[in-house]
Amino acid sequence: MRVFVSVGLPTEVREELYKIQKMISPSLAKIKWVPKKNLHLTLKFIGEVENIDEIHKNLSDVKFNPFKVRLGEFGAFPSFKDMKVFWVGLEPADKVIKLQQEVDSELFSEYQKFSSHLTLGKVKMIKKKKEFLGVINKIEVKPIEFEINFFQLMQSKLSKDGSKYFVLKEYK
């Protein structure tokens, strides 16, 4: 079973991210967009596991207080110059990073490098880089604020139509 830990997003946030995706013309870049229903904050990709009982037990031990975040600026991995993943950041990042480190510490003994972001899409090819960056610079991300008061253990099933996500357990 392929699993990961995530935070679900409110409808208003998913709508805003979807709107941004639609502002970028396919004539500028070939991007495999994350479907609106699949938009989420990944805290930890775990991968293939046979038994989730220990993962569930460990995630049940994660303690955190609910906190507010807001949509931030655009970003790219590894950089805008050599873009492979296009994303929107979450601010304040330190609160999201702290939650991610709590998850990491319950699942693994060391912290993974983590960036507080919501993936919009995987960049296959930028056809017109100057125009693409020009469009991105003109788009204003609405700083929608929302509360993170739970996270989820999710299953990801790969199919020819893309990934399908299923909530296995929710942690508050």
Disulfide bonds with the S-S distance in Angstrom:
none
